[in-house]
């Protein structure tokens, strides 16, 4: 099965089941971790942070070991959703606490079945968890705990480190999950990484080069007008790998 087909049936079956059990669940497609160096295909945020990694018939499992190392530091639970062709190899590669689901076609109908359920991950790392937070979010959490003194101009890595040492892991997990559930403007956050200033300047330059014709007047060479916020939002929404999020039963882009 293709990636899009597996993702679709995963949402229609597994995500629907999870949302029925807990309507406050938030589903996040393509959640970036470690400052976007890795992206889990589907993340479920409720009482746990549960990551689902998809391996379609077009994929191989060459990257799975590297992905495991990263995912194991962040997610409470993890499940590999693999095409039928990968199941035998996946069984040999997965840690004992990972869950495994198989996706395929049965009598011409797509299906996804659970082979075994995931268990709690024993390798979660506090600093890696903190990296899911935007700088403003980390600063707000520190301020609430009166730990923000002198940190206003520090890099976000310093804020993450301070949080990881100051807050007990169980509480830290809960705080991060709640922050992810309440977060808005995901696409704004998806660009908050190294090089974002350069990209912003490039986009601004591109916007400035768009000529606008005024009815009834001659078109003046070099005459420009920035795109409206709405137009920019639509344009950015088409960018490849944009983060899509939704709460159960209510799309949130």
C-alpha positions as a Markdown table, in Angstrom:
| # | Residue | x | y | z |
|---|---|---|---|---|
| 1 | Unk | 0.0 | 0.0 | 0.0 |
| 2 | Unk | 1.1 | 3.6 | -0.7 |
| 3 | Unk | 1.8 | 6.0 | 2.2 |
| 4 | Unk | -1.3 | 8.0 | 1.5 |
| 5 | Unk | -3.5 | 4.9 | 1.5 |
| 6 | Unk | -2.0 | 3.7 | 4.8 |
| 7 | Unk | -2.3 | 7.1 | 6.4 |
| 8 | Unk | -6.0 | 7.4 | 5.3 |
| 9 | Unk | -7.0 | 4.0 | 6.7 |
| 10 | Unk | -5.0 | 4.7 | 9.9 |
| 11 | Unk | -7.0 | 7.8 | 10.5 |
| 12 | Unk | -10.3 | 6.2 | 9.6 |
| 13 | Unk | -9.8 | 3.2 | 11.8 |
| 14 | Unk | -7.2 | 3.7 | 14.6 |
| 15 | Unk | -7.5 | 7.5 | 15.1 |
| 16 | Unk | -11.2 | 7.3 | 15.0 |
| 17 | Unk | -11.1 | 4.6 | 17.7 |
| 18 | Unk | -8.8 | 6.6 | 19.9 |
| 19 | Unk | -10.9 | 9.8 | 19.6 |
| 20 | Unk | -14.0 | 7.8 | 20.5 |
| 21 | Unk | -12.3 | 6.8 | 23.8 |
| 22 | Unk | -11.0 | 10.3 | 24.5 |
| 23 | Unk | -12.6 | 13.2 | 22.6 |
| 24 | Unk | -9.9 | 15.6 | 23.9 |
| 25 | Unk | -7.3 | 13.8 | 21.9 |
| 26 | Unk | -5.3 | 15.8 | 19.4 |
| 27 | Unk | -3.9 | 14.2 | 16.3 |
| 28 | Unk | -0.9 | 15.8 | 14.6 |
| 29 | Unk | 0.4 | 14.7 | 11.2 |
| 30 | Unk | 4.2 | 15.1 | 10.6 |
| 31 | Unk | 5.2 | 16.2 | 14.1 |
| 32 | Unk | 8.8 | 17.4 | 14.0 |
| 33 | Unk | 11.2 | 16.5 | 16.8 |
| 34 | Unk | 14.8 | 17.5 | 17.4 |
| 35 | Unk | 14.2 | 20.9 | 15.7 |
| 36 | Unk | 12.7 | 19.2 | 12.7 |
| 37 | Unk | 15.5 | 16.8 | 12.0 |
| 38 | Unk | 13.0 | 13.9 | 12.3 |
| 39 | Unk | 9.2 | 13.8 | 11.7 |
| 40 | Unk | 6.9 | 11.2 | 13.0 |
| 41 | Unk | 4.1 | 10.4 | 10.5 |
| 42 | Unk | 1.2 | 10.7 | 13.0 |
| 43 | Unk | 1.4 | 11.7 | 16.7 |
| 44 | Unk | -1.5 | 11.2 | 19.2 |
| 45 | Unk | -1.6 | 13.5 | 22.2 |
| 46 | Unk | -3.9 | 12.6 | 25.1 |
| 47 | Unk | -2.8 | 10.9 | 28.3 |
| 48 | Unk | 0.3 | 9.8 | 26.4 |
| 49 | Unk | 2.4 | 11.0 | 23.5 |
| 50 | Unk | 2.0 | 8.2 | 21.0 |
| 51 | Unk | 3.9 | 8.2 | 17.7 |
| 52 | Unk | 2.9 | 6.2 | 14.7 |
| 53 | Unk | 5.6 | 5.7 | 12.0 |
| 54 | Unk | 4.4 | 4.5 | 8.5 |
| 55 | Unk | 6.4 | 2.3 | 6.2 |
| 56 | Unk | 4.6 | 1.8 | 2.9 |
| 57 | Unk | 5.3 | -0.7 | 0.1 |
| 58 | Unk | 7.4 | 2.1 | -1.5 |
| 59 | Unk | 9.6 | 2.4 | 1.6 |
| 60 | Unk | 12.4 | 0.3 | 3.0 |
| 61 | Unk | 13.4 | -0.1 | 6.7 |
| 62 | Unk | 16.9 | 1.3 | 6.3 |
| 63 | Unk | 16.2 | 4.4 | 8.3 |
| 64 | Unk | 14.2 | 2.7 | 11.0 |
| 65 | Unk | 17.1 | 2.2 | 13.4 |
| 66 | Unk | 18.1 | 5.9 | 13.2 |
| 67 | Unk | 14.4 | 6.9 | 13.6 |
| 68 | Unk | 14.0 | 4.6 | 16.6 |
| 69 | Unk | 17.0 | 6.2 | 18.4 |
| 70 | Unk | 15.3 | 9.6 | 18.0 |
| 71 | Unk | 11.7 | 8.6 | 18.6 |
| 72 | Unk | 12.6 | 6.7 | 21.7 |
| 73 | Unk | 13.8 | 9.9 | 23.4 |
| 74 | Unk | 10.5 | 11.7 | 22.9 |
| 75 | Unk | 7.4 | 9.4 | 22.7 |
| 76 | Unk | 5.7 | 7.6 | 25.6 |
| 77 | Unk | 4.5 | 4.9 | 23.2 |
| 78 | Unk | 5.5 | 4.1 | 19.6 |
| 79 | Unk | 3.9 | 2.0 | 16.9 |
| 80 | Unk | 5.2 | 1.0 | 13.5 |
| 81 | Unk | 2.4 | 0.8 | 10.8 |
| 82 | Unk | 4.0 | -1.4 | 8.1 |
| 83 | Unk | 2.9 | -2.7 | 4.8 |
| 84 | Unk | 2.5 | -6.4 | 4.7 |
| 85 | Unk | 5.8 | -6.8 | 2.9 |
| 86 | Unk | 7.8 | -5.3 | 5.8 |
| 87 | Unk | 6.3 | -7.2 | 8.7 |
| 88 | Unk | 8.7 | -10.1 | 8.9 |
| 89 | Unk | 11.7 | -7.7 | 8.9 |
| 90 | Unk | 10.1 | -5.3 | 11.3 |
| 91 | Unk | 9.6 | -8.0 | 13.9 |
| 92 | Unk | 13.4 | -8.5 | 14.0 |
| 93 | Unk | 14.2 | -4.8 | 14.2 |
| 94 | Unk | 11.7 | -3.4 | 16.7 |
| 95 | Unk | 12.4 | -2.9 | 20.4 |
| 96 | Unk | 10.1 | -4.9 | 22.7 |
| 97 | Unk | 8.1 | -1.9 | 23.7 |
| 98 | Unk | 7.1 | -0.8 | 20.2 |
| 99 | Unk | 3.7 | -1.7 | 18.9 |
| 100 | Unk | 3.3 | -3.2 | 15.4 |
| 101 | Unk | 0.4 | -2.8 | 13.0 |
| 102 | Unk | 0.1 | -4.3 | 9.5 |
| 103 | Unk | -1.6 | -2.5 | 6.6 |
| 104 | Unk | -2.7 | -4.1 | 3.4 |
| 105 | Unk | -5.5 | -5.1 | 1.1 |
| 106 | Unk | -8.1 | -7.8 | 1.8 |
| 107 | Unk | -10.6 | -8.7 | -0.9 |
| 108 | Unk | -9.8 | -5.4 | -2.5 |
| 109 | Unk | -10.5 | -3.4 | 0.6 |
| 110 | Unk | -7.7 | -1.7 | 2.6 |
| 111 | Unk | -7.2 | -2.7 | 6.2 |
| 112 | Unk | -5.0 | -2.1 | 9.2 |
| 113 | Unk | -4.7 | -4.6 | 12.0 |
| 114 | Unk | -2.7 | -4.6 | 15.2 |
| 115 | Unk | -0.2 | -7.4 | 15.7 |
| 116 | Unk | 0.8 | -6.3 | 19.1 |
| 117 | Unk | 0.2 | -3.3 | 21.4 |
| 118 | Unk | 2.9 | -0.9 | 22.5 |
| 119 | Unk | 4.2 | -0.7 | 26.0 |
| 120 | Unk | 5.6 | 2.3 | 27.9 |
| 121 | Unk | 8.9 | 3.5 | 26.5 |
| 122 | Unk | 11.7 | 3.4 | 29.2 |
| 123 | Unk | 14.0 | 5.6 | 27.2 |
| 124 | Unk | 12.3 | 9.0 | 27.3 |
| 125 | Unk | 14.7 | 11.9 | 27.7 |
| 126 | Unk | 13.7 | 15.1 | 29.5 |
| 127 | Unk | 15.7 | 17.5 | 27.3 |
| 128 | Unk | 14.4 | 15.9 | 24.1 |
| 129 | Unk | 10.8 | 16.3 | 25.4 |
| 130 | Unk | 11.5 | 20.0 | 26.0 |
| 131 | Unk | 12.6 | 20.5 | 22.4 |
| 132 | Unk | 8.9 | 20.0 | 21.4 |
| 133 | Unk | 8.3 | 23.5 | 22.9 |
| 134 | Unk | 8.6 | 26.8 | 21.1 |
| 135 | Unk | 10.8 | 29.3 | 22.8 |
| 136 | Unk | 7.8 | 31.5 | 23.9 |
| 137 | Unk | 6.1 | 28.4 | 25.4 |
| 138 | Unk | 9.2 | 27.3 | 27.3 |
| 139 | Unk | 9.7 | 30.9 | 28.6 |
| 140 | Unk | 6.0 | 31.0 | 29.7 |
| 141 | Unk | 6.3 | 27.7 | 31.6 |
| 142 | Unk | 9.5 | 28.9 | 33.3 |
| 143 | Unk | 7.9 | 32.2 | 34.2 |
| 144 | Unk | 4.9 | 30.5 | 35.8 |
| 145 | Unk | 7.5 | 28.7 | 38.0 |
| 146 | Unk | 9.5 | 31.8 | 38.7 |
| 147 | Unk | 12.5 | 30.3 | 36.9 |
| 148 | Unk | 12.8 | 32.8 | 34.0 |
| 149 | Unk | 15.0 | 35.4 | 35.7 |
| 150 | Unk | 17.9 | 36.3 | 33.4 |
| 151 | Unk | 16.7 | 33.9 | 30.6 |
| 152 | Unk | 14.8 | 36.4 | 28.5 |
| 153 | Unk | 17.6 | 36.8 | 25.9 |
| 154 | Unk | 19.0 | 33.3 | 26.1 |
| 155 | Unk | 18.8 | 30.8 | 23.3 |
| 156 | Unk | 15.9 | 28.3 | 23.4 |
| 157 | Unk | 18.3 | 25.5 | 24.1 |
| 158 | Unk | 19.2 | 27.1 | 27.4 |
| 159 | Unk | 15.5 | 27.3 | 28.3 |
| 160 | Unk | 15.0 | 23.7 | 27.4 |
| 161 | Unk | 17.9 | 22.7 | 29.5 |
| 162 | Unk | 16.7 | 24.7 | 32.5 |
| 163 | Unk | 13.2 | 23.1 | 32.2 |
| 164 | Unk | 14.6 | 19.6 | 31.9 |
| 165 | Unk | 16.5 | 20.0 | 35.2 |
| 166 | Unk | 13.9 | 22.0 | 37.1 |
| 167 | Unk | 10.8 | 19.9 | 36.4 |
| 168 | Unk | 10.3 | 16.3 | 37.2 |
| 169 | Unk | 9.9 | 14.1 | 34.1 |
| 170 | Unk | 6.3 | 12.9 | 34.8 |
| 171 | Unk | 5.2 | 16.5 | 35.3 |
| 172 | Unk | 7.2 | 17.7 | 32.3 |
| 173 | Unk | 5.6 | 15.2 | 30.0 |
| 174 | Unk | 2.1 | 16.3 | 31.1 |
| 175 | Unk | 3.0 | 20.0 | 30.6 |
| 176 | Unk | 4.4 | 19.4 | 27.1 |
| 177 | Unk | 1.3 | 17.3 | 26.1 |
| 178 | Unk | -1.0 | 20.0 | 27.3 |
| 179 | Unk | 0.9 | 22.6 | 25.5 |
| 180 | Unk | 0.7 | 20.7 | 22.2 |
| 181 | Unk | -3.0 | 20.2 | 22.6 |
| 182 | Unk | -3.6 | 23.9 | 23.1 |
| 183 | Unk | -1.1 | 25.2 | 20.5 |
| 184 | Unk | -2.4 | 27.3 | 17.6 |
| 185 | Unk | -0.7 | 28.5 | 14.4 |
| 186 | Unk | 1.2 | 25.3 | 13.8 |
| 187 | Unk | 2.5 | 26.5 | 10.4 |
| 188 | Unk | 4.0 | 29.6 | 12.0 |
| 189 | Unk | 5.9 | 27.3 | 14.4 |
| 190 | Unk | 7.0 | 25.0 | 11.6 |
| 191 | Unk | 9.3 | 27.7 | 10.2 |
| 192 | Unk | 10.9 | 28.5 | 13.6 |
| 193 | Unk | 14.2 | 26.8 | 13.0 |
| 194 | Unk | 17.6 | 27.6 | 11.8 |
| 195 | Unk | 17.6 | 29.6 | 8.6 |
| 196 | Unk | 14.1 | 30.9 | 9.2 |
| 197 | Unk | 15.3 | 34.5 | 9.1 |
| 198 | Unk | 16.9 | 33.9 | 5.7 |
| 199 | Unk | 13.8 | 32.3 | 4.4 |
| 200 | Unk | 11.7 | 35.2 | 5.7 |
| 201 | Unk | 13.9 | 37.7 | 3.9 |
| 202 | Unk | 13.7 | 35.6 | 0.7 |
| 203 | Unk | 9.9 | 35.4 | 0.9 |
| 204 | Unk | 9.7 | 39.2 | 1.6 |
| 205 | Unk | 11.8 | 39.8 | -1.5 |
| 206 | Unk | 9.6 | 37.5 | -3.5 |
| 207 | Unk | 6.5 | 39.3 | -2.3 |
| 208 | Unk | 8.0 | 42.6 | -3.2 |
| 209 | Unk | 8.6 | 41.6 | -6.8 |
| 210 | Unk | 4.9 | 40.8 | -7.6 |
| 211 | Unk | 3.7 | 43.5 | -10.0 |
| 212 | Unk | 0.1 | 44.7 | -9.5 |
| 213 | Unk | -2.0 | 46.2 | -12.2 |
| 214 | Unk | -4.4 | 49.0 | -11.2 |
| 215 | Unk | -7.6 | 49.1 | -13.3 |
| 216 | Unk | -7.7 | 52.2 | -15.4 |
| 217 | Unk | -4.1 | 53.1 | -15.0 |
| 218 | Unk | -1.0 | 52.1 | -16.9 |
| 219 | Unk | 1.1 | 49.4 | -15.3 |
| 220 | Unk | 4.3 | 50.9 | -13.9 |
| 221 | Unk | 7.4 | 48.9 | -14.0 |
| 222 | Unk | 8.5 | 47.9 | -10.5 |
| 223 | Unk | 5.1 | 48.8 | -9.0 |
| 224 | Unk | 4.6 | 46.2 | -6.2 |
| 225 | Unk | 2.2 | 45.4 | -3.4 |
| 226 | Unk | 2.7 | 42.7 | -0.7 |
| 227 | Unk | 0.4 | 39.8 | -0.6 |
| 228 | Unk | -2.4 | 40.0 | 2.0 |
| 229 | Unk | -2.1 | 38.0 | 5.1 |
| 230 | Unk | -4.9 | 35.7 | 3.8 |
| 231 | Unk | -3.2 | 35.2 | 0.5 |
| 232 | Unk | 0.1 | 34.4 | 2.2 |
| 233 | Unk | -1.6 | 31.9 | 4.5 |
| 234 | Unk | -3.1 | 30.1 | 1.5 |
| 235 | Unk | 0.2 | 30.1 | -0.2 |
| 236 | Unk | 2.1 | 28.8 | 2.9 |
| 237 | Unk | -0.6 | 26.2 | 3.3 |
| 238 | Unk | 0.4 | 24.6 | 0.0 |
| 239 | Unk | 4.1 | 24.3 | 1.1 |
| 240 | Unk | 5.3 | 20.7 | 1.1 |
| 241 | Unk | 5.7 | 19.1 | 4.6 |
| 242 | Unk | 3.5 | 21.7 | 6.3 |
| 243 | Unk | 2.4 | 20.5 | 9.7 |
| 244 | Unk | -1.3 | 19.6 | 9.8 |
| 245 | Unk | -3.1 | 19.3 | 13.1 |
| 246 | Unk | -6.6 | 18.5 | 14.2 |
| 247 | Unk | -8.5 | 17.8 | 17.3 |
| 248 | Unk | -10.9 | 14.9 | 17.3 |
| 249 | Unk | -13.8 | 15.8 | 15.0 |
| 250 | Unk | -12.5 | 19.3 | 14.3 |
| 251 | Unk | -9.8 | 20.1 | 11.7 |
| 252 | Unk | -7.3 | 22.6 | 12.9 |
| 253 | Unk | -4.8 | 23.9 | 10.3 |
